[in-house]
Amino acid sequence: MEALYLLIPLSLIVVAVAVWIFFGASDSGQFDDLDGPALRILHDDDSTRPARH
């Protein structure tokens, strides 16, 4: 029972830090473009043709 006196405030602090980190990342624009990086890898940027031998 004495462990709950330590674990409950500790878990509340951990949750508060996680929420603070999430909202900090959200405010900085971390989650603005979720599709761009996933689709960027599919585009072929090679503008040069391979040399014929």
N, CA, C and O of each residue as an XYZ file, in Angstrom:
212
protein
N       0.819     -1.195      0.000
C       0.000      0.000      0.000
C       0.864      1.260      0.000
O       0.495      2.281     -0.580
N       2.014      1.171      0.658
C       2.901      2.336      0.699
C       3.508      2.626     -0.672
O       3.884      3.760     -0.966
N       3.599      1.590     -1.506
C       4.168      1.789     -2.838
C       3.264      2.668     -3.699
O       3.742      3.375     -4.586
N       1.958      2.622     -3.436
C       1.036      3.452     -4.213
C       1.257      4.931     -3.956
O       1.014      5.754     -4.839
N       1.714      5.281     -2.766
C       1.994      6.686     -2.446
C       3.151      7.221     -3.285
O       3.263      8.431     -3.483
N       3.994      6.350     -3.768
C       5.096      6.743     -4.637
C       4.721      6.584     -6.112
O       5.040      7.445     -6.932
N       4.046      5.486     -6.447
C       3.800      5.174     -7.844
C       2.740      6.061     -8.494
O       2.863      6.399     -9.671
N       1.709      6.443     -7.755
C       0.658      7.278     -8.352
C       1.188      8.659     -8.709
O       0.982      9.084     -9.846
N       1.862      9.399     -7.811
C       2.411     10.694     -8.243
C       3.481     10.552     -9.328
O       3.573     11.400    -10.215
N       4.286      9.497     -9.267
C       5.305      9.276    -10.285
C       4.680      9.024    -11.658
O       5.166      9.536    -12.667
N       3.612      8.241    -11.695
C       2.948      7.986    -12.974
C       2.252      9.242    -13.493
O       2.208      9.451    -14.705
N       1.721     10.064    -12.634
C       1.120     11.322    -13.070
C       2.173     12.265    -13.647
O       1.906     12.987    -14.608
N       3.352     12.258    -13.068
C       4.440     13.088    -13.592
C       4.879     12.575    -14.969
O       5.130     13.375    -15.871
N       4.972     11.272    -15.137
C       5.375     10.690    -16.420
C       4.335     11.006    -17.495
O       4.698     11.337    -18.624
N       3.053     10.909    -17.160
C       1.990     11.227    -18.115
C       2.033     12.709    -18.477
O       1.858     13.064    -19.643
N       2.262     13.573    -17.497
C       2.335     15.010    -17.770
C       3.511     15.340    -18.688
O       3.382     16.181    -19.577
N       4.648     14.691    -18.482
C       5.808     14.918    -19.347
C       5.527     14.410    -20.761
O       5.912     15.062    -21.732
N       4.867     13.265    -20.893
C       4.541     12.731    -22.222
C       3.574     13.645    -22.960
O       3.733     13.867    -24.160
N       2.578     14.176    -22.267
C       1.631     15.104    -22.895
C       2.343     16.388    -23.281
O       2.074     16.939    -24.348
N       3.241     16.877    -22.442
C       3.997     18.096    -22.742
C       4.878     17.913    -23.979
O       4.969     18.811    -24.816
N       5.527     16.752    -24.095
C       6.363     16.462    -25.268
C       5.499     16.356    -26.520
O       5.882     16.860    -27.576
N       4.332     15.705    -26.415
C       3.452     15.567    -27.575
C       2.972     16.925    -28.062
O       3.025     17.201    -29.261
N       2.507     17.777    -27.159
C       2.011     19.083    -27.582
C       3.146     19.988    -28.047
O       2.929     20.854    -28.895
N       4.335     19.810    -27.516
C       5.483     20.558    -28.017
C       5.826     20.169    -29.440
O       6.144     21.030    -30.260
N       5.766     18.881    -29.742
C       6.028     18.424    -31.106
C       4.910     18.847    -32.041
O       5.160     19.173    -33.201
N       3.697     18.845    -31.554
C       2.565     19.252    -32.379
C       2.611     20.745    -32.695
O       2.292     21.146    -33.814
N       2.999     21.561    -31.740
C       3.090     23.006    -31.969
C       4.240     23.372    -32.898
O       4.168     24.382    -33.599
N       5.296     22.569    -32.916
C       6.448     22.887    -33.751
C       6.262     22.435    -35.196
O       7.138     22.670    -36.028
N       5.130     21.785    -35.514
C       4.861     21.370    -36.884
C       5.368     19.981    -37.209
O       5.532     19.647    -38.382
N       5.614     19.179    -36.218
C       6.141     17.832    -36.428
C       5.162     16.960    -37.213
O       5.586     16.095    -37.980
N       3.871     17.174    -37.031
C       2.859     16.306    -37.635
C       2.092     16.997    -38.749
O       0.974     16.585    -39.058
N       2.651     18.036    -39.366
C       1.939     18.772    -40.402
C       1.820     17.977    -41.693
O       0.733     17.919    -42.268
N       2.880     17.374    -42.159
C       2.867     16.655    -43.429
C       3.209     15.196    -43.171
O       4.382     14.827    -43.103
N       2.185     14.374    -43.028
C       2.423     12.965    -42.752
C       2.565     12.138    -44.027
O       3.180     11.072    -44.000
N       2.006     12.612    -45.145
C       2.044     11.829    -46.380
C       3.238     12.158    -47.258
O       3.656     11.314    -48.051
N       3.792     13.334    -47.147
C       4.881     13.754    -48.021
C       6.110     12.866    -47.968
O       6.556     12.395    -49.015
N       6.681     12.613    -46.786
C       7.871     11.755    -46.743
C       7.601     10.322    -47.190
O       8.491      9.672    -47.739
N       6.392      9.822    -46.966
C       6.079      8.457    -47.384
C       5.976      8.352    -48.895
O       6.355      7.333    -49.471
N       5.469      9.393    -49.543
C       5.329      9.358    -50.999
C       6.595      9.807    -51.712
O       6.801      9.459    -52.874
N       7.441     10.569    -51.043
C       8.657     11.085    -51.674
C       9.597      9.961    -52.073
O      10.318     10.087    -53.063
N       9.605      8.871    -51.331
C      10.516      7.777    -51.646
C      10.072      7.037    -52.908
O      10.880      6.357    -53.540
N       8.804      7.161    -53.278
C       8.309      6.464    -54.463
C       8.627      7.192    -55.758
O       8.602      6.582    -56.827
N       8.925      8.474    -55.685
C       9.228      9.246    -56.892
C      10.677      9.013    -57.316
O      11.593      9.030    -56.493
N      10.857      8.801    -58.589
C      12.186      8.572    -59.126
C      12.800      9.906    -59.512
O      12.274     10.592    -60.388
N      13.921     10.297    -58.867
C      14.511     11.604    -59.177
C      15.668     11.507    -60.161
O      16.330     12.512    -60.423
N      15.922     10.356    -60.698
C      17.023     10.237    -61.649
C      16.633     10.911    -62.960
O      15.777     10.417    -63.693
N      17.267     12.036    -63.246
C      16.955     12.751    -64.484
C      17.928     12.394    -65.602
O      17.729     12.801    -66.746
N      18.964     11.648    -65.290
C      19.938     11.249    -66.320
C      19.617      9.835    -66.779
O      19.169      8.987    -66.008
N      19.862      9.619    -68.056
C      19.638      8.288    -68.621
C      20.900      7.453    -68.456
O      22.005      7.996    -68.465
N      20.753      6.172    -68.309
C      21.942      5.332    -68.218
C      22.720      5.326    -69.531
O      22.123      5.389    -70.606
N      24.019      5.253    -69.453
C      24.875      5.261    -70.644
C      24.789      3.902    -71.339
O      24.759      2.855    -70.692
N      24.750      3.947    -72.681
C      24.734      2.706    -73.450
C      26.167      2.281    -73.746
O      27.012      3.103    -74.100
N      26.423      1.001    -73.598
C      27.790      0.508    -73.849
C      27.823     -0.374    -75.052
O      28.884     -0.881    -75.417
